[in-house]
Amino acid sequence: MPLLTWDDSYAIALALHEAHPDVKLDEISLDQLFQWVIDLRNFSDDPNLVNDTILVDILCEWIEEF
């Protein structure tokens, strides 16, 4: 399983979908999304490097894919 960083928005979206397949995507807060990302087993980036734009990109990838 490859390590994920904030630059891997599509791969993170896939991992989040696998971890949370039944979530209603329109009900996720950015804070919740952040926590889920850093809780992924293969996430290995510095949590302090994130910003809202990155989180929105991840959420958009997740919505577009699923």
N, CA, C, O and CB atoms as a CASP TS submission, in Angstrom:
PFRMAT TS
TARGET T0000
AUTHOR 0000-0000-0000
METHOD Language model
MODEL 1
PARENT N/A
ATOM      1  N   MET     1       0.853  -1.171   0.000  1.00  0.00           N
ATOM      2  CA  MET     1       0.000   0.000   0.000  1.00  0.00           C
ATOM      3  C   MET     1       0.905   1.243   0.000  1.00  0.00           C
ATOM      4  O   MET     1       1.675   1.443   0.939  1.00  0.00           O
ATOM      5  CB  MET     1      -0.974  -0.006   1.235  1.00  0.00           C
ATOM      6  N   PRO     2       0.817   2.061  -1.028  1.00  0.00           N
ATOM      7  CA  PRO     2       1.696   3.234  -1.103  1.00  0.00           C
ATOM      8  C   PRO     2       1.338   4.271  -0.039  1.00  0.00           C
ATOM      9  O   PRO     2       0.182   4.395   0.364  1.00  0.00           O
ATOM     10  CB  PRO     2       1.617   3.869  -2.497  1.00  0.00           C
ATOM     11  N   LEU     3       2.345   5.007   0.403  1.00  0.00           N
ATOM     12  CA  LEU     3       2.115   6.070   1.370  1.00  0.00           C
ATOM     13  C   LEU     3       1.452   7.258   0.682  1.00  0.00           C
ATOM     14  O   LEU     3       1.771   7.591  -0.459  1.00  0.00           O
ATOM     15  CB  LEU     3       3.437   6.496   2.041  1.00  0.00           C
ATOM     16  N   LEU     4       0.537   7.883   1.391  1.00  0.00           N
ATOM     17  CA  LEU     4      -0.220   9.013   0.847  1.00  0.00           C
ATOM     18  C   LEU     4       0.259  10.322   1.454  1.00  0.00           C
ATOM     19  O   LEU     4       0.604  10.393   2.633  1.00  0.00           O
ATOM     20  CB  LEU     4      -1.722   8.832   1.103  1.00  0.00           C
ATOM     21  N   THR     5       0.272  11.358   0.619  1.00  0.00           N
ATOM     22  CA  THR     5       0.580  12.711   1.076  1.00  0.00           C
ATOM     23  C   THR     5      -0.548  13.635   0.631  1.00  0.00           C
ATOM     24  O   THR     5      -1.451  13.218  -0.095  1.00  0.00           O
ATOM     25  CB  THR     5       1.962  13.201   0.520  1.00  0.00           C
ATOM     26  N   TRP     6      -0.494  14.865   1.060  1.00  0.00           N
ATOM     27  CA  TRP     6      -1.534  15.832   0.699  1.00  0.00           C
ATOM     28  C   TRP     6      -1.633  16.025  -0.803  1.00  0.00           C
ATOM     29  O   TRP     6      -2.671  16.470  -1.292  1.00  0.00           O
ATOM     30  CB  TRP     6      -1.267  17.168   1.367  1.00  0.00           C
ATOM     31  N   ASP     7      -0.590  15.705  -1.548  1.00  0.00           N
ATOM     32  CA  ASP     7      -0.610  15.842  -3.007  1.00  0.00           C
ATOM     33  C   ASP     7      -1.416  14.745  -3.702  1.00  0.00           C
ATOM     34  O   ASP     7      -1.680  14.842  -4.901  1.00  0.00           O
ATOM     35  CB  ASP     7       0.803  15.834  -3.538  1.00  0.00           C
ATOM     36  N   ASP     8      -1.803  13.726  -2.983  1.00  0.00           N
ATOM     37  CA  ASP     8      -2.476  12.560  -3.562  1.00  0.00           C
ATOM     38  C   ASP     8      -3.988  12.622  -3.367  1.00  0.00           C
ATOM     39  O   ASP     8      -4.577  11.684  -2.830  1.00  0.00           O
ATOM     40  CB  ASP     8      -1.929  11.277  -2.944  1.00  0.00           C
ATOM     41  N   SER     9      -4.614  13.695  -3.787  1.00  0.00           N
ATOM     42  CA  SER     9      -6.036  13.883  -3.483  1.00  0.00           C
ATOM     43  C   SER     9      -6.914  12.766  -4.040  1.00  0.00           C
ATOM     44  O   SER     9      -7.851  12.327  -3.373  1.00  0.00           O
ATOM     45  CB  SER     9      -6.507  15.211  -4.032  1.00  0.00           C
ATOM     46  N   TYR    10      -6.624  12.302  -5.250  1.00  0.00           N
ATOM     47  CA  TYR    10      -7.451  11.228  -5.825  1.00  0.00           C
ATOM     48  C   TYR    10      -7.274   9.927  -5.043  1.00  0.00           C
ATOM     49  O   TYR    10      -8.259   9.271  -4.703  1.00  0.00           O
ATOM     50  CB  TYR    10      -7.092  11.004  -7.311  1.00  0.00           C
ATOM     51  N   ALA    11      -6.046   9.557  -4.762  1.00  0.00           N
ATOM     52  CA  ALA    11      -5.785   8.325  -4.004  1.00  0.00           C
ATOM     53  C   ALA    11      -6.365   8.414  -2.592  1.00  0.00           C
ATOM     54  O   ALA    11      -6.863   7.422  -2.058  1.00  0.00           O
ATOM     55  CB  ALA    11      -4.270   8.049  -3.934  1.00  0.00           C
ATOM     56  N   ILE    12      -6.300   9.588  -1.997  1.00  0.00           N
ATOM     57  CA  ILE    12      -6.906   9.770  -0.675  1.00  0.00           C
ATOM     58  C   ILE    12      -8.417   9.604  -0.773  1.00  0.00           C
ATOM     59  O   ILE    12      -9.024   8.971   0.090  1.00  0.00           O
ATOM     60  CB  ILE    12      -6.550  11.162  -0.089  1.00  0.00           C
ATOM     61  N   ALA    13      -9.027  10.161  -1.806  1.00  0.00           N
ATOM     62  CA  ALA    13     -10.478  10.012  -1.990  1.00  0.00           C
ATOM     63  C   ALA    13     -10.863   8.547  -2.115  1.00  0.00           C
ATOM     64  O   ALA    13     -11.863   8.117  -1.539  1.00  0.00           O
ATOM     65  CB  ALA    13     -10.948  10.783  -3.232  1.00  0.00           C
ATOM     66  N   LEU    14     -10.080   7.778  -2.862  1.00  0.00           N
ATOM     67  CA  LEU    14     -10.357   6.342  -2.991  1.00  0.00           C
ATOM     68  C   LEU    14     -10.236   5.635  -1.648  1.00  0.00           C
ATOM     69  O   LEU    14     -11.074   4.801  -1.306  1.00  0.00           O
ATOM     70  CB  LEU    14      -9.404   5.701  -4.006  1.00  0.00           C
ATOM     71  N   ALA    15      -9.201   5.962  -0.891  1.00  0.00           N
ATOM     72  CA  ALA    15      -9.000   5.342   0.422  1.00  0.00           C
ATOM     73  C   ALA    15     -10.124   5.722   1.377  1.00  0.00           C
ATOM     74  O   ALA    15     -10.587   4.891   2.158  1.00  0.00           O
ATOM     75  CB  ALA    15      -7.644   5.755   1.014  1.00  0.00           C
ATOM     76  N   LEU    16     -10.557   6.962   1.315  1.00  0.00           N
ATOM     77  CA  LEU    16     -11.661   7.397   2.179  1.00  0.00           C
ATOM     78  C   LEU    16     -12.959   6.694   1.813  1.00  0.00           C
ATOM     79  O   LEU    16     -13.740   6.321   2.688  1.00  0.00           O
ATOM     80  CB  LEU    16     -11.847   8.914   2.086  1.00  0.00           C
ATOM     81  N   HIS    17     -13.184   6.515   0.518  1.00  0.00           N
ATOM     82  CA  HIS    17     -14.390   5.801   0.101  1.00  0.00           C
ATOM     83  C   HIS    17     -14.362   4.354   0.601  1.00  0.00           C
ATOM     84  O   HIS    17     -15.383   3.815   1.027  1.00  0.00           O
ATOM     85  CB  HIS    17     -14.530   5.833  -1.436  1.00  0.00           C
ATOM     86  N   GLU    18     -13.211   3.753   0.547  1.00  0.00           N
ATOM     87  CA  GLU    18     -13.081   2.384   1.045  1.00  0.00           C
ATOM     88  C   GLU    18     -13.313   2.331   2.556  1.00  0.00           C
ATOM     89  O   GLU    18     -13.945   1.400   3.056  1.00  0.00           O
ATOM     90  CB  GLU    18     -11.693   1.817   0.700  1.00  0.00           C
ATOM     91  N   ALA    19     -12.807   3.319   3.276  1.00  0.00           N
ATOM     92  CA  ALA    19     -12.943   3.344   4.733  1.00  0.00           C
ATOM     93  C   ALA    19     -14.336   3.776   5.195  1.00  0.00           C
ATOM     94  O   ALA    19     -14.796   3.370   6.262  1.00  0.00           O
ATOM     95  CB  ALA    19     -11.906   4.271   5.325  1.00  0.00           C
ATOM     96  N   HIS    20     -15.006   4.603   4.381  1.00  0.00           N
ATOM     97  CA  HIS    20     -16.313   5.161   4.755  1.00  0.00           C
ATOM     98  C   HIS    20     -17.272   5.076   3.565  1.00  0.00           C
ATOM     99  O   HIS    20     -17.682   6.107   3.032  1.00  0.00           O
ATOM    100  CB  HIS    20     -16.168   6.639   5.234  1.00  0.00           C
ATOM    101  N   PRO    21     -17.631   3.866   3.146  1.00  0.00           N
ATOM    102  CA  PRO    21     -18.410   3.704   1.915  1.00  0.00           C
ATOM    103  C   PRO    21     -19.840   4.240   1.968  1.00  0.00           C
ATOM    104  O   PRO    21     -20.413   4.565   0.927  1.00  0.00           O
ATOM    105  CB  PRO    21     -18.459   2.274   1.566  1.00  0.00           C
ATOM    106  N   ASP    22     -20.412   4.336   3.140  1.00  0.00           N
ATOM    107  CA  ASP    22     -21.821   4.714   3.241  1.00  0.00           C
ATOM    108  C   ASP    22     -22.050   6.150   3.696  1.00  0.00           C
ATOM    109  O   ASP    22     -23.181   6.538   3.985  1.00  0.00           O
ATOM    110  CB  ASP    22     -22.513   3.792   4.180  1.00  0.00           C
ATOM    111  N   VAL    23     -20.987   6.933   3.760  1.00  0.00           N
ATOM    112  CA  VAL    23     -21.114   8.308   4.244  1.00  0.00           C
ATOM    113  C   VAL    23     -21.855   9.178   3.224  1.00  0.00           C
ATOM    114  O   VAL    23     -21.730   8.983   2.015  1.00  0.00           O
ATOM    115  CB  VAL    23     -19.722   8.904   4.540  1.00  0.00           C
ATOM    116  N   LYS    24     -22.612  10.120   3.724  1.00  0.00           N
ATOM    117  CA  LYS    24     -23.271  11.102   2.859  1.00  0.00           C
ATOM    118  C   LYS    24     -22.288  12.243   2.652  1.00  0.00           C
ATOM    119  O   LYS    24     -22.002  13.006   3.575  1.00  0.00           O
ATOM    120  CB  LYS    24     -24.635  11.617   3.479  1.00  0.00           C
ATOM    121  N   LEU    25     -21.777  12.351   1.439  1.00  0.00           N
ATOM    122  CA  LEU    25     -20.697  13.284   1.166  1.00  0.00           C
ATOM    123  C   LEU    25     -21.083  14.743   1.388  1.00  0.00           C
ATOM    124  O   LEU    25     -20.220  15.571   1.677  1.00  0.00           O
ATOM    125  CB  LEU    25     -20.227  13.104  -0.238  1.00  0.00           C
ATOM    126  N   ASP    26     -22.350  15.065   1.258  1.00  0.00           N
ATOM    127  CA  ASP    26     -22.768  16.448   1.470  1.00  0.00           C
ATOM    128  C   ASP    26     -22.891  16.808   2.950  1.00  0.00           C
ATOM    129  O   ASP    26     -23.200  17.951   3.284  1.00  0.00           O
ATOM    130  CB  ASP    26     -24.086  16.695   0.780  1.00  0.00           C
ATOM    131  N   GLU    27     -22.652  15.844   3.833  1.00  0.00           N
ATOM    132  CA  GLU    27     -22.753  16.094   5.271  1.00  0.00           C
ATOM    133  C   GLU    27     -21.393  16.099   5.968  1.00  0.00           C
ATOM    134  O   GLU    27     -21.328  16.186   7.195  1.00  0.00           O
ATOM    135  CB  GLU    27     -23.644  15.053   5.910  1.00  0.00           C
ATOM    136  N   ILE    28     -20.312  16.007   5.202  1.00  0.00           N
ATOM    137  CA  ILE    28     -18.976  15.956   5.787  1.00  0.00           C
ATOM    138  C   ILE    28     -18.438  17.372   5.984  1.00  0.00           C
ATOM    139  O   ILE    28     -18.449  18.186   5.061  1.00  0.00           O
ATOM    140  CB  ILE    28     -18.019  15.130   4.895  1.00  0.00           C
ATOM    141  N   SER    29     -17.974  17.647   7.184  1.00  0.00           N
ATOM    142  CA  SER    29     -17.310  18.932   7.424  1.00  0.00           C
ATOM    143  C   SER    29     -15.830  18.791   7.052  1.00  0.00           C
ATOM    144  O   SER    29     -15.300  17.682   6.993  1.00  0.00           O
ATOM    145  CB  SER    29     -17.474  19.386   8.925  1.00  0.00           C
ATOM    146  N   LEU    30     -15.187  19.900   6.808  1.00  0.00           N
ATOM    147  CA  LEU    30     -13.753  19.846   6.503  1.00  0.00           C
ATOM    148  C   LEU    30     -12.960  19.332   7.697  1.00  0.00           C
ATOM    149  O   LEU    30     -11.941  18.663   7.525  1.00  0.00           O
ATOM    150  CB  LEU    30     -13.239  21.232   6.090  1.00  0.00           C
ATOM    151  N   ASP    31     -13.423  19.641   8.907  1.00  0.00           N
ATOM    152  CA  ASP    31     -12.745  19.116  10.100  1.00  0.00           C
ATOM    153  C   ASP    31     -12.838  17.600  10.153  1.00  0.00           C
ATOM    154  O   ASP    31     -11.859  16.926  10.475  1.00  0.00           O
ATOM    155  CB  ASP    31     -13.347  19.725  11.377  1.00  0.00           C
ATOM    156  N   GLN    32     -14.016  17.057   9.837  1.00  0.00           N
ATOM    157  CA  GLN    32     -14.189  15.600   9.825  1.00  0.00           C
ATOM    158  C   GLN    32     -13.338  14.978   8.735  1.00  0.00           C
ATOM    159  O   GLN    32     -12.685  13.958   8.956  1.00  0.00           O
ATOM    160  CB  GLN    32     -15.670  15.223   9.623  1.00  0.00           C
ATOM    161  N   LEU    33     -13.341  15.583   7.566  1.00  0.00           N
ATOM    162  CA  LEU    33     -12.532  15.081   6.461  1.00  0.00           C
ATOM    163  C   LEU    33     -11.057  15.063   6.842  1.00  0.00           C
ATOM    164  O   LEU    33     -10.366  14.075   6.594  1.00  0.00           O
ATOM    165  CB  LEU    33     -12.746  15.936   5.203  1.00  0.00           C
ATOM    166  N   PHE    34     -10.575  16.134   7.435  1.00  0.00           N
ATOM    167  CA  PHE    34      -9.191  16.213   7.888  1.00  0.00           C
ATOM    168  C   PHE    34      -8.864  15.043   8.821  1.00  0.00           C
ATOM    169  O   PHE    34      -7.848  14.370   8.647  1.00  0.00           O
ATOM    170  CB  PHE    34      -8.934  17.556   8.601  1.00  0.00           C
ATOM    171  N   GLN    35      -9.725  14.808   9.802  1.00  0.00           N
ATOM    172  CA  GLN    35      -9.480  13.732  10.772  1.00  0.00           C
ATOM    173  C   GLN    35      -9.459  12.380  10.088  1.00  0.00           C
ATOM    174  O   GLN    35      -8.602  11.549  10.390  1.00  0.00           O
ATOM    175  CB  GLN    35     -10.545  13.743  11.873  1.00  0.00           C
ATOM    176  N   TRP    36     -10.383  12.144   9.178  1.00  0.00           N
ATOM    177  CA  TRP    36     -10.409  10.874   8.463  1.00  0.00           C
ATOM    178  C   TRP    36      -9.152  10.680   7.631  1.00  0.00           C
ATOM    179  O   TRP    36      -8.618   9.573   7.566  1.00  0.00           O
ATOM    180  CB  TRP    36     -11.638  10.793   7.574  1.00  0.00           C
ATOM    181  N   VAL    37      -8.670  11.745   6.992  1.00  0.00           N
ATOM    182  CA  VAL    37      -7.457  11.628   6.177  1.00  0.00           C
ATOM    183  C   VAL    37      -6.262  11.271   7.054  1.00  0.00           C
ATOM    184  O   VAL    37      -5.532  10.328   6.749  1.00  0.00           O
ATOM    185  CB  VAL    37      -7.184  12.942   5.411  1.00  0.00           C
ATOM    186  N   ILE    38      -6.059  12.004   8.125  1.00  0.00           N
ATOM    187  CA  ILE    38      -4.873  11.724   8.944  1.00  0.00           C
ATOM    188  C   ILE    38      -4.986  10.388   9.675  1.00  0.00           C
ATOM    189  O   ILE    38      -3.980   9.845  10.132  1.00  0.00           O
ATOM    190  CB  ILE    38      -4.656  12.845   9.956  1.00  0.00           C
ATOM    191  N   ASP    39      -6.197   9.860   9.786  1.00  0.00           N
ATOM    192  CA  ASP    39      -6.398   8.538  10.402  1.00  0.00           C
ATOM    193  C   ASP    39      -6.170   7.381   9.429  1.00  0.00           C
ATOM    194  O   ASP    39      -6.109   6.228   9.856  1.00  0.00           O
ATOM    195  CB  ASP    39      -7.800   8.445  10.967  1.00  0.00           C
ATOM    196  N   LEU    40      -6.043   7.665   8.137  1.00  0.00           N
ATOM    197  CA  LEU    40      -5.780   6.594   7.174  1.00  0.00           C
ATOM    198  C   LEU    40      -4.449   5.921   7.509  1.00  0.00           C
ATOM    199  O   LEU    40      -3.464   6.598   7.805  1.00  0.00           O
ATOM    200  CB  LEU    40      -5.765   7.147   5.719  1.00  0.00           C
ATOM    201  N   ARG    41      -4.424   4.602   7.462  1.00  0.00           N
ATOM    202  CA  ARG    41      -3.212   3.849   7.828  1.00  0.00           C
ATOM    203  C   ARG    41      -2.001   4.239   7.006  1.00  0.00           C
ATOM    204  O   ARG    41      -0.887   4.283   7.527  1.00  0.00           O
ATOM    205  CB  ARG    41      -3.455   2.370   7.674  1.00  0.00           C
ATOM    206  N   ASN    42      -2.201   4.523   5.734  1.00  0.00           N
ATOM    207  CA  ASN    42      -1.055   4.799   4.868  1.00  0.00           C
ATOM    208  C   ASN    42      -0.841   6.291   4.608  1.00  0.00           C
ATOM    209  O   ASN    42      -0.098   6.661   3.699  1.00  0.00           O
ATOM    210  CB  ASN    42      -1.231   4.085   3.554  1.00  0.00           C
ATOM    211  N   PHE    43      -1.491   7.150   5.406  1.00  0.00           N
ATOM    212  CA  PHE    43      -1.241   8.582   5.264  1.00  0.00           C
ATOM    213  C   PHE    43       0.020   8.932   6.036  1.00  0.00           C
ATOM    214  O   PHE    43       0.154   8.586   7.210  1.00  0.00           O
ATOM    215  CB  PHE    43      -2.453   9.422   5.768  1.00  0.00           C
ATOM    216  N   SER    44       0.951   9.626   5.367  1.00  0.00           N
ATOM    217  CA  SER    44       2.248   9.858   6.007  1.00  0.00           C
ATOM    218  C   SER    44       2.752  11.289   5.883  1.00  0.00           C
ATOM    219  O   SER    44       3.955  11.528   5.982  1.00  0.00           O
ATOM    220  CB  SER    44       3.262   8.934   5.423  1.00  0.00           C
ATOM    221  N   ASP    45       1.868  12.229   5.670  1.00  0.00           N
ATOM    222  CA  ASP    45       2.301  13.621   5.516  1.00  0.00           C
ATOM    223  C   ASP    45       2.096  14.384   6.827  1.00  0.00           C
ATOM    224  O   ASP    45       1.437  13.899   7.747  1.00  0.00           O
ATOM    225  CB  ASP    45       1.527  14.312   4.360  1.00  0.00           C
ATOM    226  N   ASP    46       2.663  15.564   6.890  1.00  0.00           N
ATOM    227  CA  ASP    46       2.545  16.421   8.060  1.00  0.00           C
ATOM    228  C   ASP    46       1.141  17.040   8.106  1.00  0.00           C
ATOM    229  O   ASP    46       0.773  17.773   7.188  1.00  0.00           O
ATOM    230  CB  ASP    46       3.637  17.527   8.041  1.00  0.00           C
ATOM    231  N   PRO    47       0.362  16.769   9.135  1.00  0.00           N
ATOM    232  CA  PRO    47      -0.986  17.341   9.230  1.00  0.00           C
ATOM    233  C   PRO    47      -0.985  18.872   9.214  1.00  0.00           C
ATOM    234  O   PRO    47      -1.981  19.484   8.831  1.00  0.00           O
ATOM    235  CB  PRO    47      -1.661  16.851  10.496  1.00  0.00           C
ATOM    236  N   ASN    48       0.098  19.479   9.617  1.00  0.00           N
ATOM    237  CA  ASN    48       0.173  20.941   9.664  1.00  0.00           C
ATOM    238  C   ASN    48       0.296  21.581   8.282  1.00  0.00           C
ATOM    239  O   ASN    48       0.180  22.800   8.157  1.00  0.00           O
ATOM    240  CB  ASN    48       1.344  21.362  10.516  1.00  0.00           C
ATOM    241  N   LEU    49       0.526  20.790   7.263  1.00  0.00           N
ATOM    242  CA  LEU    49       0.690  21.322   5.911  1.00  0.00           C
ATOM    243  C   LEU    49      -0.628  21.504   5.166  1.00  0.00           C
ATOM    244  O   LEU    49      -0.647  22.085   4.081  1.00  0.00           O
ATOM    245  CB  LEU    49       1.585  20.417   5.121  1.00  0.00           C
ATOM    246  N   VAL    50      -1.713  21.020   5.724  1.00  0.00           N
ATOM    247  CA  VAL    50      -3.002  21.068   5.033  1.00  0.00           C
ATOM    248  C   VAL    50      -3.611  22.462   5.102  1.00  0.00           C
ATOM    249  O   VAL    50      -3.327  23.251   6.002  1.00  0.00           O
ATOM    250  CB  VAL    50      -3.968  20.046   5.634  1.00  0.00           C
ATOM    251  N   ASN    51      -4.466  22.734   4.108  1.00  0.00           N
ATOM    252  CA  ASN    51      -5.284  23.949   4.131  1.00  0.00           C
ATOM    253  C   ASN    51      -6.654  23.587   3.560  1.00  0.00           C
ATOM    254  O   ASN    51      -6.860  22.473   3.078  1.00  0.00           O
ATOM    255  CB  ASN    51      -4.608  25.126   3.309  1.00  0.00           C
ATOM    256  N   ASP    52      -7.575  24.523   3.619  1.00  0.00           N
ATOM    257  CA  ASP    52      -8.937  24.241   3.155  1.00  0.00           C
ATOM    258  C   ASP    52      -8.983  23.869   1.674  1.00  0.00           C
ATOM    259  O   ASP    52      -9.799  23.042   1.268  1.00  0.00           O
ATOM    260  CB  ASP    52      -9.830  25.444   3.405  1.00  0.00           C
ATOM    261  N   THR    53      -8.125  24.468   0.878  1.00  0.00           N
ATOM    262  CA  THR    53      -8.104  24.169  -0.561  1.00  0.00           C
ATOM    263  C   THR    53      -7.777  22.708  -0.804  1.00  0.00           C
ATOM    264  O   THR    53      -8.401  22.067  -1.650  1.00  0.00           O
ATOM    265  CB  THR    53      -7.088  25.060  -1.286  1.00  0.00           C
ATOM    266  N   ILE    54      -6.820  22.179  -0.087  1.00  0.00           N
ATOM    267  CA  ILE    54      -6.452  20.769  -0.233  1.00  0.00           C
ATOM    268  C   ILE    54      -7.613  19.876   0.170  1.00  0.00           C
ATOM    269  O   ILE    54      -7.932  18.914  -0.528  1.00  0.00           O
ATOM    270  CB  ILE    54      -5.207  20.439   0.613  1.00  0.00           C
ATOM    271  N   LEU    55      -8.243  20.189   1.290  1.00  0.00           N
ATOM    272  CA  LEU    55      -9.369  19.378   1.752  1.00  0.00           C
ATOM    273  C   LEU    55     -10.543  19.435   0.776  1.00  0.00           C
ATOM    274  O   LEU    55     -11.192  18.419   0.527  1.00  0.00           O
ATOM    275  CB  LEU    55      -9.819  19.844   3.134  1.00  0.00           C
ATOM    276  N   VAL    56     -10.811  20.592   0.234  1.00  0.00           N
ATOM    277  CA  VAL    56     -11.890  20.715  -0.748  1.00  0.00           C
ATOM    278  C   VAL    56     -11.544  19.921  -2.003  1.00  0.00           C
ATOM    279  O   VAL    56     -12.422  19.285  -2.587  1.00  0.00           O
ATOM    280  CB  VAL    56     -12.146  22.203  -1.101  1.00  0.00           C
ATOM    281  N   ASP    57     -10.294  19.945  -2.425  1.00  0.00           N
ATOM    282  CA  ASP    57      -9.876  19.146  -3.584  1.00  0.00           C
ATOM    283  C   ASP    57     -10.111  17.657  -3.341  1.00  0.00           C
ATOM    284  O   ASP    57     -10.590  16.950  -4.228  1.00  0.00           O
ATOM    285  CB  ASP    57      -8.392  19.397  -3.901  1.00  0.00           C
ATOM    286  N   ILE    58      -9.779  17.186  -2.157  1.00  0.00           N
ATOM    287  CA  ILE    58      -9.995  15.780  -1.817  1.00  0.00           C
ATOM    288  C   ILE    58     -11.489  15.464  -1.856  1.00  0.00           C
ATOM    289  O   ILE    58     -11.903  14.458  -2.431  1.00  0.00           O
ATOM    290  CB  ILE    58      -9.405  15.453  -0.419  1.00  0.00           C
ATOM    291  N   LEU    59     -12.285  16.320  -1.247  1.00  0.00           N
ATOM    292  CA  LEU    59     -13.728  16.096  -1.227  1.00  0.00           C
ATOM    293  C   LEU    59     -14.304  16.122  -2.631  1.00  0.00           C
ATOM    294  O   LEU    59     -15.171  15.308  -2.951  1.00  0.00           O
ATOM    295  CB  LEU    59     -14.419  17.143  -0.359  1.00  0.00           C
ATOM    296  N   CYS    60     -13.850  17.025  -3.470  1.00  0.00           N
ATOM    297  CA  CYS    60     -14.332  17.084  -4.864  1.00  0.00           C
ATOM    298  C   CYS    60     -13.970  15.805  -5.619  1.00  0.00           C
ATOM    299  O   CYS    60     -14.788  15.282  -6.377  1.00  0.00           O
ATOM    300  CB  CYS    60     -13.735  18.315  -5.595  1.00  0.00           C
ATOM    301  N   GLU    61     -12.768  15.307  -5.421  1.00  0.00           N
ATOM    302  CA  GLU    61     -12.371  14.045  -6.062  1.00  0.00           C
ATOM    303  C   GLU    61     -13.294  12.919  -5.612  1.00  0.00           C
ATOM    304  O   GLU    61     -13.727  12.103  -6.426  1.00  0.00           O
ATOM    305  CB  GLU    61     -10.895  13.696  -5.730  1.00  0.00           C
ATOM    306  N   TRP    62     -13.592  12.875  -4.327  1.00  0.00           N
ATOM    307  CA  TRP    62     -14.450  11.837  -3.765  1.00  0.00           C
ATOM    308  C   TRP    62     -15.857  11.946  -4.368  1.00  0.00           C
ATOM    309  O   TRP    62     -16.439  10.939  -4.773  1.00  0.00           O
ATOM    310  CB  TRP    62     -14.506  11.950  -2.214  1.00  0.00           C
ATOM    311  N   ILE    63     -16.388  13.142  -4.427  1.00  0.00           N
ATOM    312  CA  ILE    63     -17.732  13.343  -4.983  1.00  0.00           C
ATOM    313  C   ILE    63     -17.760  12.971  -6.469  1.00  0.00           C
ATOM    314  O   ILE    63     -18.683  12.292  -6.921  1.00  0.00           O
ATOM    315  CB  ILE    63     -18.185  14.812  -4.790  1.00  0.00           C
ATOM    316  N   GLU    64     -16.769  13.407  -7.214  1.00  0.00           N
ATOM    317  CA  GLU    64     -16.740  13.125  -8.654  1.00  0.00           C
ATOM    318  C   GLU    64     -16.611  11.634  -8.935  1.00  0.00           C
ATOM    319  O   GLU    64     -17.208  11.130  -9.886  1.00  0.00           O
ATOM    320  CB  GLU    64     -15.589  13.875  -9.316  1.00  0.00           C
ATOM    321  N   GLU    65     -15.854  10.938  -8.134  1.00  0.00           N
ATOM    322  CA  GLU    65     -15.622   9.507  -8.380  1.00  0.00           C
ATOM    323  C   GLU    65     -16.802   8.652  -7.948  1.00  0.00           C
ATOM    324  O   GLU    65     -17.103   7.636  -8.575  1.00  0.00           O
ATOM    325  CB  GLU    65     -14.369   9.046  -7.653  1.00  0.00           C
ATOM    326  N   PHE    66     -17.476   9.065  -6.867  1.00  0.00           N
ATOM    327  CA  PHE    66     -18.528   8.219  -6.330  1.00  0.00           C
ATOM    328  C   PHE    66     -19.827   8.982  -6.237  1.00  0.00           C
ATOM    329  O   PHE    66     -20.838   8.430  -5.803  1.00  0.00           O
ATOM    330  CB  PHE    66     -18.140   7.677  -4.966  1.00  0.00           C
TER
END
